Amino acid sequence: MGICREPWTASIFLPVEYVLILHIAIISSASTINQRYSRREVVFPQPLEHKYTKGEHLSVWSHLLPTGLANSRRHTLKDIRGPTSHSFWLGSEKVHRNAKQVGDLEFQWAREYGPTWMVKGCLGEEVLWTADPRALQYVFHTSGYRFSKRTAAIETTRLFTGESILTADSVDHQRHRKIMNPAFGAAQLRTFLPVFRRSAARLSQKWKDTIQSGEKSDGCTMKVDETLSRMTLDIIGEVAFDYRFGVLSDNGVDNEFVQAFNNLFVDTLLYPSSWFIIFQSSWRFFPGPVLRYLKYLPYREYRRFATYLQAAMQTGRTIINEKAADTEQGNKDIISILGMFPAEARLIIYDRPRASVSQYSPTL
């Protein structure tokens, strides 16, 4: 687990990604963003054709300076032992994210520096790592919402889930949990066990068939992690939505959502380039409203996330519409259980101004 302390850097070069983000923020301040963007079609403005006024420059810096000043008020972690930084720009981030095996570096650092150590991140960021059980118990339980997620983690999650429980802040997250809790009680979770057993039996049979076919030839190689992830997706579809993705049986060849999900994180997050790591780390210097426009950047990773999110939203709407039209009672999936409660209870989570069910329901 990492906890961040980041210094403010006075000057940061602004390549094309920053130009696009800042331009979108400026256009937004001129009250024309709603006319240029829609949910279904995005028209990218041309940065070079827009002449910025003094008021627009002031609008941008009025957002950036408070964020920078807030980041400059910090405590240093320099007295805590940790690995040597490889560079100011990348720190140890690239080495960590490009490790061949997950956990190799972490176990090495834990053996060398003990259960708690400090690692340098990008742009001089200080990251506190800990494997101490008491510290983890305090962070995850005792402290409540005092320790927030890293900006890069939140915004990356938002790119492929939209506005959901995974990106909600403390107040919104509490409302999400309040409405979701009835579907995750001990009694309800016990009803999911038959689904787990059936899926495990199907996976075991699939492995046996693969081994038997391999014995007739020169042997076989099974990708265990891949088949486990497919089984997990089938289980989630069945217990959460009463929906059959068919991933384990036929790889979901006829399912648009499954095809969009295949290799999603391999295509977007595996072995990132140095430039992508630096750019992602610098998101902490930008205010939240500006980062909402990351999804419009014309790069492969962001287009891949957008394609998946569109397929997920469409599948979510289809499932909810089917559930709304279904008159059968007694279904035990999570969506059906949440649908049993009165409309007033279900809308607790949506009591923010200008919020609507269609904004949230597909990605719950």
MIKE-685762 format. One record per atom (N, C-alpha, C): x, y, z; residue in one letter. Coordinates in steps of 0.02 Angstrom, whole numbers, plus 50000, padded with zeros to 5 digits. Example, Ala and Ser with C-alpha at 12.3 -4.5 7.8 and 13.67 -1.06 7.14 Angstrom:
506604971650390A
506154977550390A
506604983550390A
506424988850354S
506844994750357S
506455000250394S
This chain:
500424994150000M
500005000050000M
500445006250000M
500275011349963G
500675017449959G
500275023449982G
500595027850021I
500285034050044I
500745039650020I
500455044749987C
500865049549950C
500955056149986C
501545058849979R
501685065849998R
502025068949938R
501725074049907E
502005076649845E
502205083949852E
502805085949830P
502995092949830P
502715096449769P
502695102949770W
502465106849714W
503065109049673W
503065107749610T
503605109949566T
503395116349532T
503845121249532A
503665127949509A
503555128249434A
503925124449396S
503855124649323S
503805117649296S
503295116549255I
503185110049223I
503065111349149I
503425107749106F
503315108549034F
502625106249016F
502325109148965L
501645107748945L
501635104848874L
501665098248868P
501595095248802P
500875095048779P
500745091148726V
500085091648693V
499515089748740V
499615084648785E
499065082748829E
498835088548872E
499325092448899Y
499145098048942Y
498805103448902Y
499045104648840V
498735109748799V
498005108148787V
497855101648773L
497165099648761L
496745100448824L
497005098248882I
496625098748944I
496485105948962I
497005110148959L
496925117248978L
496465120748929L
496515118948865H
496075122148817H
495345120448831H
495215114248847I
494525112248863I
494285116048925I
494725116848975A
494525120549035A
494375127849020A
494765130848974I
494645137848956I
493985138648919I
493865134148872I
493235134448836I
492655133548884I
492755129248935S
492225128148985S
492085134649023S
492605138349039S
492515144549076S
492145149749034S
492165149148968A
491815153648923A
491095151548910A
490865146248947S
490175143948945S
489965141248876S
490435138248840T
490265135348775T
490375127848774T
490605124948830I
490775117848830I
490165113448817I
489585115448842N
488985111348834N
488755111048761N
488935116048722Q
488755115948651Q
489245111948610Q
489855111048634R
490365107548595R
490385100148609R
490175098048671Y
490225091048689Y
489535088248705Y
489445081948691S
488835078248709S
489045071248730S
488565067248757R
488725060548780R
488915056048721R
488615057248662R
488685052548608R
489215054748557R
489335061248550E
489785063648499E
490235069048528E
490875068548515V
491355073348542V
491685076948484V
491675083548485V
492015087548435V
492595090948468V
493205089248451F
493795092148483F
493915099148456F
493985103948501P
494155110648478P
494885110848455P
495035115748414Q
495715116448388Q
496095121448431Q
496585119248471P
496925123748517P
497265129648482P
497555128448423L
497955133648391L
497525139148361L
496865137848352E
496445142748321E
496115147348372E
496195145948436H
495855149848488H
496345154848518H
496155161148520K
496575166348550K
496335167448622K
496775165948668Y
496595166448738Y
496575173748761Y
496085175448800T
496035182148829T
496335182048899T
496435187848927K
496715188348995K
496245185049045K
495595185849034G
495125182749080G
495155175249079G
495265172249020E
495305165049015E
495945162449047E
496505165949037H
497125163949071H
497035164349147H
496715169549170L
496605170349242L
496165164649269L
495675162549229S
495235157049250S
495625150649260S
496085149149214V
496485143049220V
496935143249281V
497295148849289W
497765149249346W
497405149549413W
496795152049413S
496405152149476S
496235145049498S
496215140249450H
496115133249468H
496765129849487H
497315131449451L
497935127849462L
498315130049524L
498325136649539L
498725139049595L
498495136349663L
497835136249678P
497635133349743P
497845126149751P
497795122349696T
498005115349699T
498745114749713T
499145118949680G
499865118749691G
500055120749761G
499725125949788L
499885128149856L
499685122849907L
499135119549895A
498925114149941A
499425108449941A
499695106849882N
500185101449878N
500855103349909N
500985109949914S
501635112049941S
501655111550017S
501085111250050R
501075110650123R
501115103250142R
501695100950159R
501775093850170R
502295092550224R
502305086350246H
502825083950290H
503295079650249H
503925079850266T
504415076050227T
504475069050256T
504635064350211L
504745057350231L
505475055350220L
505915060250215K
506615058850197K
506985054750250K
506745054750311D
507085051050365D
506905043550364D
506435041550322I
506245034550318I
506655031150264I
506925025350280R
507345021850232R
506955019450172R
507305018550116G
506985016050056G
507475015549999G
507275012749942P
507725011949885P
507935018649856P
508495018649823T
508755024649792T
508335026549732T
508205033049725S
507815035449668S
508245035249604S
507935033149549H
508295032649486H
508325039249449H
507825043549458S
507825050149427S
507285054449459S
507345061049451F
506825065449477F
506175064549440F
506205063649375W
505605063249334W
505225056749346W
505575051249352L
505235044649358L
505295041549426L
505785043649466G
505895040449531G
506005032949522G
505655029049563S
505665021749555S
505025019049524S
504615023749498E
503955021749472E
504005017249411E
504445018949364K
504495014849303K
504755007849319K
505265007449363V
505535000949382V
504994996749414V
504584999749458H
504064996149492H
503514993749445H
503284998149400R
502724996549356R
502924992049298R
503574991449285N
503804987049231N
504114980649257N
504014979149322A
504274972849349A
503954966949314A
504344961749303K
504084955849267K
503604951849309K
503724951449375Q
503274947649419Q
503004952249473Q
502354952149483V
502044956249535V
502294953949604V
502534958649644G
502744957149712G
503484956149720G
503854955149667D
504574953949673D
504924959849707D
504804965949682L
505124971849711L
504874973149781L
504224972349793E
503954973749859E
504254969149912E
504304962649897F
504604958049945F
505344959549956F
505684961549903Q
506394963349910Q
506474969449955Q
506064974649944W
506094980549986W
505914979050058W
505404974850068A
505204973150137A
505764969450174A
506104964950139R
506664961450171R
507234966150188R
507344971150145E
507924975650154E
507784981350202E
507174984050201Y
507024990150240Y
506514989050296Y
506244983050303G
505744981850354G
505044982850327G
504544982850372P
503844983050350P
503624989750323P
504004995150334T
503815001750310T
504425005150278T
504325007950219W
504875011150184W
504605016750139W
505055020950115M
504865026550073M
505175025650004M
504765026749952V
504985026149883V
504865032849849V
505335034949809K
505245041049770K
504815039649708K
504305043849699G
503895043349640G
504095048349588G
503645049649540C
503785054449487C
503775061549513C
504185065849483L
504195072949498L
504325074349572L
504765070249602G
504955071249671G
504445069049722G
503935065549703E
503415063249750E
503705058149799E
503525058749862E
503725054049913E
503145049349929E
503255042949921V
502735037949930V
502915033449989V
502485033250038L
502595028950097L
502265022250085L
502665016950087W
502415010150081W
502425006850149W
501915002950164T
501904999350227T
501564992550219T
501854987550252A
501554980950256A
501424979150329A
501444984150372D
501334983150444D
500584981950456D
500394976450486P
499674974850495P
499304980150536P
499624982750589R
499274987650631R
499184994250593R
499674996150553A
499595002250513A
499055001450461A
499024995650429L
498514994450379L
497814994250410L
497774991450471Q
497124991250505Q
496894998350521Q
497355002750539Y
497185009650554Y
496955013350491Y
497325012350436V
497155015850373V
496485013650346V
496365007050345F
495765004450312F
495145004450357F
495225004450423H
494655003750467H
494585009550517H
495085010350559T
495035015150614T
494945022350589T
495315024250537S
495335031250516S
494745033250473S
494325028450452G
493765030250410G
493975032550341G
493795038750324Y
493945041450257Y
494525046450258Y
494935046250309R
495475051250313R
496015050150261R
496125043950239F
496625042450189F
496275041450122F
496375046150076S
496055045650011S
496495042049961S
496195039749907K
496575036449854K
496985041649816K
497495039149781R
497895043549740R
497475046149682R
497625052249661T
497255055249606T
497295051049543T
497885048449527A
497965044349466A
497525038149470A
497485035049529A
497075029049536A
496335030649527A
496105036149557I
495395038049551I
495215039649479I
495625043749446E
495455045849379E
495525040149329E
496005035649339T
496055029849294T
495435025449302T
495215024449364T
494605020549375T
494005023949344T
493975030549347R
493415034149318R
493385033349242R
493965032449211L
493985031749138L
493615025449115L
493625020049155F
493305013949131F
492685011949172F
492515015749224T
491895014349261T
491405020249259T
491635026149239G
491205032049244G
491115034049316G
490565037549330E
490405039549399E
490095033549435E
490465030449479S
490235024349512S
490455024349584S
490285018949619I
490485018249689I
491235017949697I
491595015949645L
492315015349648L
492665022149646L
492315027349622T
492615033949619T
492285038949665T
491795036749704A
491435041349748A
491865043549806A
491765049849828D
492135052249886D
491795049849950D
492015052350006S
491795049650071S
491035050250080S
490745056150067V
490035057050079V
489625052950029V
489805053449965D
489445049649914D
489535042149924D
490145040149944H
490275033049954H
489845030250010H
489735034150062Q
489305031850116Q
488585030850092Q
488345035250048R
487675034350020R
487635028149976R
488165027149935H
488185021149894H
488155014849937H
488565014649989R
488585008750032R
487915007750067R
487595013150087K
486955012550122K
486435009150079K
486425010750014I
485925007749970I
486135000849948I
486784999249949M
487024992749925M
487054987549981M
487084989650043N
487184984950098N
486674979250101N
486034980550089P
485554974950094P
485714969050048P
486054970349993A
486204964949946A
486844961149965A
487194963250017F
487814960150036F
487824957750108F
487234956350136G
487194953450203G
487414946150202G
487544943550261A
487784936550266A
487274931650236A
486634932750251A
486114928250225A
486094928350149A
486164934450121Q
486134934950048Q
486744931850015Q
487334932750045L
487944929950016L
487924922350016L
487584919350064R
487534912050066R
487144909350006R
486694913249979T
486304910949921T
486724910849858T
487314914049860F
487754914049801F
488194907849797F
488234903949851L
488694898249853L
488554893149797L
487914891449782P
487804886749727P
488084889249660P
488054895749649V
488334898549587V
489094897649586V
489414898849643F
490134897849646F
490324890549632F
489944885949661R
490094878849653R
489994876749580R
489454878949549R
489324877049479R
489874879749434R
490084885949446S
490604888849404S
491274885349414S
491424883549477A
492044879849491A
492034873049458A
491454869649458A
491394863149426A
491494863749350A
491214868949320R
491304869949247R
492044871149231R
492374875149273L
493084876549261L
493494870249269L
493354866249320S
493724859949330S
493644855349271S
493034854849245Q
492904850549187Q
493274853149126Q
493304859749119K
493674862649062K
494414860949067K
494694861349127W
495394859449136W
495504852049120W
495054847749143K
495124840549130K
495104839149056K
494654842449020D
494614841448948D
495254843648913D
495524849248937T
496144851648907T
496724846848919T
496764844148980I
497294839448997I
497224832948957I
496604830548950Q
496504824348913Q
496664825148839Q
496494830948811S
496674832148741S
497424832948733S
497754835648785G
498484836448782G
498844829848788G
498564825048825E
498874818548832E
498904814748766E
498434816248722K
498424812948657K
498934815848610K
499184821748626S
499704824848585S
500354825148625S
500734830248616D
501384830748650D
501344834748715D
500754835848741G
500684839648803G
500264845948791G
500144849648844C
499734855648838C
499954860748889C
499784866948875T
499914872548921T
499254876048936T
499104876848999M
498494880149020M
498654886949051M
498274891949030K
498334898549060K
497834898949118K
498064897049177V
497624896549234V
497324903349253V
497744908549253D
497494915149273D
496964917649225D
497034916149161E
496544918349111E
495874914949121E
495894908249133T
495264904649143T
494934906649209T
495334908149261L
495044910449324L
494694917149316L
494994921749277S
494674928249266S
494034927449227S
494014922849179R
493394921649142R
492844918849187R
493034914149230M
492544911549277M
492284917049323M
492724921449345T
492514926949389T
492014931449355T
492134933049291L
491654937249255L
490984933849248L
490974927349235D
490344923649232D
489974923849298D
490344922949353I
490034923049420I
489734929949435I
490114935249420I
489864942049432I
489234943249392I
489224941249329G
488634942249288G
488024938649316G
488124932549343E
487564928649367E
487304930949435E
487764932249483V
487544933949551V
487334941349556V
487634945649515A
487484952749520A
486894954649476A
486854951749416F
486354954049368F
485894948549341F
486014942249362D
485644936649333D
485724936649257D
486354937649235Y
486514938449164Y
487074933649147Y
487004929949092R
487504925049072R
487954928049018R
488584929249036F
489054931748987F
489314926248942F
489344920148967G
489584914548927G
490324914748912G
490714917648957V
491434918448945V
491794911748951V
491614907849001L
491974901649014L
491824896348962L
491224896448935S
491024891148888S
491254892648817S
491114898648792D
491284900248722D
491664906748715D
491984909048770N
492384915248769N
491974921448754N
491314920948760G
490884926748750G
490944929848680G
491014925548630V
491114928048562V
490534932148537V
489924930848562D
489334934548539D
489144940248585D
489564941748634N
489404946848684N
489854952948673N
489544958648658E
489934964748644E
490324966948705E
490024966348764F
490364968548825F
490984964248838F
490924957748830V
491494953248843V
492064954748795V
491894955948732Q
492414957448683Q
492764964048699Q
492384968948724A
492684975348743A
493114974548806A
492924969848850F
493304968948912F
493944965048902F
493964960648852N
494554956448841N
495194960648833N
495704959148874N
496354962448870N
496324969948882N
495804972248918L
495734979448930L
496334982348965L
496554979249019F
497104982149058F
497784980649027F
497834975348987V
498444974148949V
498544979648898V
498004981648865D
498044986648813D
498154993648840D
498004994848903T
498015001748929T
498535003048983T
498654998249027L
499064999549086L
499694995349091L
499754990049053L
500334985649060L
500944988749027L
501494988949064Y
502134991549040Y
502064998449007Y
501855003449045P
501755010149016P
502415013448999P
502395018048953S
502995021748933S
503185026748987S
503795029248983S
504025034249032S
503605040549029S
503435042648968W
503035048648961W
502345047748992W
502035041948982F
501365040749009F
501385040849086F
501915037949116I
501965037749189I
502035044849217I
502455049049185I
502535055949209I
501885059849201I
501565059149144F
500945062749132F
500405060649183F
500345054249196Q
499855051749243Q
500005054149314Q
500635054249332S
500825056549399S
500675063949409S
500715067849356S
500605075049362S
499865076849369S
499415072049365W
498705073549373W
498555076549441W
498965075049490R
498825077549557R
498885085149562R
499195088349512F
499255095649512F
498645099049481F
498185095349453F
497615098249420F
496985097349463F
496535102149462P
495905101449499P
495465096249466P
495015093449506G
494575088049482G
494175089649420G
493855095549415P
493455097049356P
493855096749291P
494485098649293V
494895098349232V
495035091049213V
495155086749263L
495315079749248L
494725075949220L
494115078649226R
493535075249197R
493585074749121R
494015078949090Y
494065079049017Y
494635074748991Y
494955070849034L
495475066249011L
495205061348959L
494575059448966K
494295054348921K
494255056748849K
494335063248837Y
494295065848770Y
494975066148735Y
495515064348770L
496175064548739L
496215059348683L
496475061248625P
496475056748567P
497065051948567P
497125047848618Y
497675043048622Y
497395036048632Y
497795031148616R
497565024248614R
497265022048681R
497605023448737E
497375021248801E
496685024048818E
496595030448805Y
495955033648822Y
495395031448775Y
495555030348711R
495045027748665R
494835020648685R
495325016748708R
495175009848728R
494705009848789R
494855014048838F
494415014648897F
493715016948876F
493685021848830A
493035024548809A
492615019248773A
492945015048732T
492585009648697T
492295004748747T
492695002848797Y
492444998148847Y
491865001248887Y
491945007448908L
491425010648949L
490775011148911L
490815012748846Q
490205013148806Q
489855006348803Q
490245000948794A
489944994248792A
489654992448860A
489994994248914A
489754992748982A
489104996548997A
489075002848977M
488475006748988M
487885003848949M
488005001848887Q
487464999048847Q
487214992448876Q
487684988148899T
487494981848930T
487114983248995T
487334988049034G
486994989749096G
486284992049084G
486184996249034R
485504998649018R
485064992848997R
485344988248957T
484954982548934T
484734978248993T
485194976849040I
485024972749098I
484494976149141I
484564982649154I
484084986149196I
483404986449163I
483384987549097N
482734987649062N
482404980749065N
482794975449058E
482504968749063E
482244967449134E
482604969749184K
482374968749252K
481744972749266K
481704978749237A
481114982849247A
480494979749216A
480594976149160A
480024972949126A
479874966049152A
480314963249194D
480214956449220D
479724956549278D
479214952549273T
478714952249326T
478824946449374T
479334942349361E
479474936649404E
479744938949471E
479504936049525Q
479724937849592Q
480184932449620Q
480594934449667G
481004929649703G
481704928649675G
481914932649625N
482594932049601N
483084934349655N
483664931049658K
484134932349712K
484744936249690K
484764938649628D
485344942649607D
485304949549638D
485864952949638I
485924959349675I
485454964649646I
485414965149580I
484974970249550I
484244969049570I
484024962749571S
483334961249591S
483214962949664S
483704961549706I
483624963149778I
483574970649789I
483994974449754L
483954981749761L
483304984349734L
483014980849684G
482384983049656G
481784981749701G
481874977749754M
481324976349800M
481154982249845M
481634986849854F
481524992249901F
481134997849870F
480795001849910P
480395007349882P
480825012149843P
480505015749797A
480875020449755A
481225025749797A
480905027849853E
481215033049895E
481885030549923E
481905024049942A
482525021349971A
483065020649918A
482845018549856R
483335017549804R
483635024149781R
483275029749790L
483515036149765L
483905040049817L
484045037049875I
484465040449925I
485135042349894I
485385037849853I
486055038749825I
486065044249773I
485475046149748Y
485455050949693Y
485175057649715Y
485255059449778D
484935065549803D
485355071749791D
485905071049755R
486295077049739R
485945080949684R
486025087549682P
485695091549629P
485925089349560P
485455089149513R
485575087649443R
485825080549432R
485795076149482A
485985069149473A
485385065349447A
485505059949411S
484965055849385S
485165048549389S
484665044249389V
484805037049394V
485215034749335V
485095037449275S
485455035249215S
486195036749219S
486395041449262Q
487105043049269Q
487485037549306Q
487155034049350Y
487495029549396Y
487325022149387Y
486695020649372S
486465013749377S
486855008849334S
487075010449271P
487415005349232P
488075003149262P
488395007249303T
489055005349328T
489065003849402T
488485002749432L
488475000649502L
488774993749509L
